[in-house]
Amino acid sequence: MAPEPPPPTPTAAPTARSAGYLRVLAVTEFRAVFVAHAFSLLGVVVSEIALTVLVYGLTGSPLLGALTFALGMLPYLVGGTLLAGIADRYPPRRVLVLCDVVCAGCAGLMALPATPVAALLALRCAIALVAPVFNGTRMATLTDILGDGDLFVLGRSLLRIVSQSAVLVGFGLGGVLLTVVSPRGALAVTLCTFVFSALVLRCGTRRRPARARGGGALVRYSLGGARQVLGDRRVRALLLLFWVPPLFLVAPEALAAPYADEIGIGAGGVGLLMCALPVGTVAGELWAGSVLSAAARARVVLPFASLTLVPLTVYAATPGVVPALAALALAGAGSAYTLGLDRWFVEAVPEELRGRAMTVHTAGLMTIQGVGMALAGLAAEFTAVSTVVAGAGVVGTLCCLLLALEVRRTRDPGERPRSRTTEGAGERTPELRDGADHHVTDG
């Protein structure tokens, strides 16, 4: 294996005067990851819209049209458990590029006029199958590029902001695209976005060795890593704190249409209700990343995680559209706790296990949101939507409080904040390694 190239020179690193997100964007290699993320995400959003329209147009079946969205979530659990070992066993840049190439190939096959509906759905599954591997590998690679300190936290936050912003603008852009080209033409555009992402990652990131070697068969190696991740009490508690709030937060989004009907605000209100949560999430992330110090972000993790679902309880009074929007935006803003939680998580996971841990994290997050949507829909079959959302706020808050206590219990009682020097992208910056007092989409 060729020797590793030297670290970037100080001229490519952030300066001490840079602050907040500017420090991360000053890292050349991160900018490549950022741009690739934006384009691959654009490809996913466009493919979801185009494929839904295409399948519905070919079959006339609302069920099969909706199934294309479900197939974007269901395979995450399979890929995130059976294929997680890829993230640690192979060089990360190779994994990222090949995942993009696989997605580009699937999009290309979808764009062919002769591709039947069954093959379209199977190809959609294939893209979703590699997605957790890609996302987990990228998350682990960020620790190589930015270190495992504050720069990593801000880098992860920027990628999440892009993902949430895609919820706000991606579907609109996809709809506009479909007025210009056919669904299969839009899928050809998707192919181009994945190819571009692969090229950016190949040319814009460094070659790094695999984190781990050997380990036997891939499936056994992947499952073994998942058992290690979930078997560690501290890591398991942190993962659950990532997963449980979104399990309940998706309830008002999943039930936006029936709630709009319940309070009589029409179809226009559905769009507002769908946008409020991601708007709050982006605002909370920007505030925590730009205004709060690393120590402050650590201190707010447990309070914010415990209380982020409380605003949903106002649904018990069946509020009008304005109070509902305010409650959803406030609940979304509470997701700012994930910045501190990212730091705790990356510090709790051994380096040789990070790829698999990040893949399990991604797969679990997507899967549990799908479960939350299904449960919310099921509950709304038997009771009013307002009652379901308010109940999600109450039950979810109780679960989050219990998880916050578990996270506190799993800290090392002898651990104290201490100074350390971290290296990230050619920078050496003294930081605090906070103990238990330092310390949620996809993207």
N, C-alpha and C positions, 0 to 999 in steps of 0.2 A: 504494500500500500504506500502510495506517495506520502511524503511528510506533509504535515499540515502547514498551510501558509501562515505567515506571521499575522498577529492581530492587526486590525486597522490602525493607521497612524493617528495621532491626536488631532490632525487637521480634519479628519472625517468624523470625529466624535463631537458630542454636544459640548458646548462651553459651559463654564460655571455660571455664566450670566443667563443661560437659557432657563426657562421655567416651564413647569407643567408639561403639556403635550408637545411643546416645541422641542424639548429635550429628546423625545422619542423620534419625532419626525426628522431631527438632525442626523439620525443614524441611517446611513445610506442603505444598508442591508435591510433594515426594517421597512424603509420606504418601498423596496421591491416587494416585500411580503404584503404590505398594505395595498399596493396597487393590484397585485395578483388576487388578493382577497376580494377587492371590489369587483373585479371583472368576473371571477368565478361565481360570485354571488349573483351578479347580474345574469349570468348564464343560467343559474338555477331558477331564478324568478321568472325569466322569460320562458324557459322550458316548461315550467309548471302551468303558466297561463296558456301557452300555445298548445301543449299536450291536452289540457282539459278541453279547449275549444275543438281540437282535432278529433279527439275520441268521441265527444258528444256529437259532432257533425257527422261522423262515420256511423254511429250506432243509434243516435237519437235517445240514448239512455242516460237520464240524470244520475243513476246509480254509478254507471261506469265512468261518467265524467267526474263525479265526486271522488271515486276510487283513486283517480290519479293523484289527488292530494294526499289521501291516506297512505298510498304507496311511497310517498316521500318521507314518511315517518316510521312505518312499521319495520323496514329492514335495518334501521339503525341499531336495534337491539342485537340482531344477528351479527352484523358487521362489527359492532363494538365489542362483542365478546369473542367470537370465533376468529376474527382477523386482527385483534388488537396487537398481537405480537409483532406484526409487520412494522409497527411504529418504532420498536426498539431493536429489532433484529437486523434491519437494513439501513443503509445511509439515508438520513432524513431527506436530503435534496432529491435523491432518486425516487423515494416514495412519493413525495409531493408532485414531482413532474409526471410520474407514471399514473397517479390518480387522475390528474388533469387530462392526460392522454386517453385514459379509459373513458372518462366522461365525454371527451370530445368525440371519441369513436361511437359511443352510444347515441349522442346527439346526431351524428352524421347518419347513422342507420335509421334513426327516427325520421329524418328529413327525406328519406327515399320514398318515392310515391308508392312503391310496391310493398312497403312494410305493413303487415296486418295489425289489427288492434291488439291481439294477444301479444305480439312481439313488442308493440309500443309499451304495453304495461310491463312486460318483462325487462325491457331496457330501462324503464323508469326505476324499477327495483334495483337494477345493477348500479345506477348512479347513486341511489340512496345507500346501497350496501358499502360502497367505498367511501362515502362521505365522512363517517366517523373516523375512519383511518386517516383520511386527509386532515380533518380538523384536529384530531389528537396529535398527529405528527407535527402540525404547524404550531400548536400550543407548546409542545415540548421544545421545538426549535427556537421559539422565542426566548427560552431561558439561555440558549447558547448565544443568541444574538445580543440580548439585553441584560443577561445576568438574571438572578432570581430575586432581585430587590425591587426598588420602586420603579425602575424603568420597565421591568416586566409587567408590573401592575398597570402602568399607563398604556403600554402597548396593547395588552389584552383589552383594556377599556376602549381604546380607539377601534379595535376590530368589532367589538360589540356594538359600538355606536353606529358603525357602518351597517351592521346587520339590522339593527332596529330602524335605521333610516330607510333601509330597503323595504321594510314593511309599509312605510309611509309613501314612498315614491315609486317603488319597483313595479307594483301592479299597475299603477297608472301609466308608467312608461311602456310596460308590456302591452297594455290595451291600445295605446297610441300606435305602437309598432304594428299591431295586427290590423290597423286600418290602412296600412301601407303595403304590407306583404301578407302572404297566406300563412297559416299556421306552420306548414312545413318550411316555408321561407324563414319564419322566425326561429325555427329549430336550427336552420343553417347558421343564423346569427349566433345562436347559442354555441355551436361548434367553434366559431371564431373566437368567442370570449374565453372558452376553455383552452384553446391553442395559445392564445395570447398570454393567459395566466401561466401556462407551462413554460413558455419562452422567458417570461419575466423572472420566474423562479430559477430557471436553469442558468440564466445569464447574470442575475442580480444577487444570488446568494452563494455562499462559500460551500465547498465540498467538505463534509464532516463525516467521521466514521460512525458506524452503528454504535448505539449505547451498550448493547449486550451481544454476546455471541452464543452459538449453540442453542441448547434448550430442547432438542428433540423435535417432534412433529409440531407444525405451526399451531394447529388447533389446541393441542395439549399445552403448548407454551403460552398461548393466549389465555386459555382458561386458568392456567396456573397463575398468570399475572393478575387476572381478575380476582382470583381467590386471595392473593396476597393483598391487593388493594382493599377489598371489602373485608378482609380478615383483620386488618389493623383498626383498632377501635378509634383512634384519633382521625385517621384518614376517612373512615366510614362516617363519622359524625360530621366532618367537614363536607363530604359529598352530599349527605342528606340535607345539610343547610343550603347547598346550592340547589337541590332538586325540589324540596318540599314547597317553598313559597310559589314557584311557577306552577306546581300541581294545582294550586287553588286560584292563582292569578288568572289562569286561562278561562275560568268560569264566565266572567262577564264578557269576554271576547267571543267565546263559543256561543253565548246566548244573546249576543247583541241584537240580532234580528227579531227574535221573539220578545225581547224586552222593549224594543222600539215599538212593536205592535201593542204590547201591554200598556204602555203609557201614551200611545197614540201620536208618535212623532214622525211616522212615515219612513220611507226608504232613505231619505237624506240623513236622518238621525243615526241610521246604522253606521254610515261612514264615520260620523263624528265619534260614536262610541268605540269604533274599532281603532281610531287614531289616538284617542286620549291616553291609553296606557303606554304605547311606545313613545309618545311625546314626553310624558313624564319620566320614562326611563332614560331617554337621551339627556334630558335636562338634569336629572340626578347624577348621571355619570359625568357630565361636563362640570357640574358644580364640584363633585368630590375630587375629580382629577385635577381641576384648575385651581381650586381654592384651598382645599384641605391638604395638610402635610401628611406624610406617610404615617406618623404617629397618630394624628387625628383620624385618618381613615381607619386605623386599627381600632381606635376607641369606639367608633360608631357602629362597628359590625354587628355586635350582638343586640344593641338597642334597635337598630334599624331592621335587622332581620326579624326580630320579635314583633315589631309593630307595623311592618309594611302592609299586612293584610287587614289591619283595623279599619281603614277607610271603607272597605267593602261592606261593612256592617250598616252603613247608611241606607243600603238598599232595602233594609227591613221596613223603612217608611215609604217605599216605592217613590223615590224622589223623581223630580222632573229632569229634563235633559241637562240643565246647567249644573245642579248639584251632583248628578251622576258623573258628568265629565270631570268635575273638580275632584271627586273621590277617586276616580280611575287615574287621573294624572298624579295625584298624591301617592297612591299605591305604587305606581310605576316609579316615582322618584325614590321610594324606599329601597329600590333595587340597587342603589348606590353602595349598599353594604358589600356587594360582590367584589369591589376593588380591594378592600382589605382582606376578604376571604381568599382571593386569588393568591395573595402573599402567603397566608398561612398554609394553603394547600401545597404550593410548590415547595415550601420549606419542609413540609411533613413527609413528602414522597422522596424516596431514594432516587438518585439520578438515573440509575440503570433501569428503574421502573417507571420513569416519567411518561414515556410514550404510551405505554399501556394504560397508566392511570388517567392520562388526559383523554384517551380514547374511550375508556369506560365512563368518564365524566360526561363527555359529549353524547354518547349513546344513551346514557341514563336520563340526561336532561331532555332530549328529544322524545324519548319513549314516555317519560312521565307526563309530559305535556299532552301527548296523544291520549293517555289514560285519563288525564284530568278533563279533557274535552268530552270524552265519551261518558264519563261519570256525571258531568254537569248536564249533558243532554238527557241521560237516563233519568236523573232526578227531576228535571223539568217536565218529564212526562207525567209526573204524579203530583207536582205542586207548582205554585206560581214561580216565575223566573226570579222575581225580586227576593223571594224566600230562599231560593237556591243560592243566589249570590251572597246574600247576607249570611247564610249558613256556612258557606265556604270561608267567609271572613272570620267567623267565630271559631269553627273547627280548625282552620288553618293557623290562626293565631295561637291556639292552645298547643298545636303540634310544634310551632316555631319556638314557643317558650320552653317546651321540654327539650328541644334540640339545642337551644342556647345553653341550657343547664348542662347537657351532655358535653358540649364543646368545652365549657369551662372545666368540667371534671377531667377531661382528657389531657389537659395541659400538664407539662412537667412542673411539679410544685417547686423544684429548685431552679427553674429557668427564670432569668431576670433580663431586662433589656440590657444589651451590651453593644458596644461599638464594634463595627467590623468594616472592613474595606471590601467593597464589591467591585468586580470588573465587569463592565458591560459595554461592548462596542468600543473598546479602546479607552474607556473612561475609568478612573479610579476615584470613587466618591465615598467618604465616610458616611455610613448609614446606621440607623438603629435596628437591631434585630429584636423586635418586640416580642414579649412573651405572650401570655394569654390575653393581655389587654389590647393587642393589636389584632388586626386580623384576619341573567338571571335572570332571552334567548338565547343563538346561535347563533357567534358566529362564528 
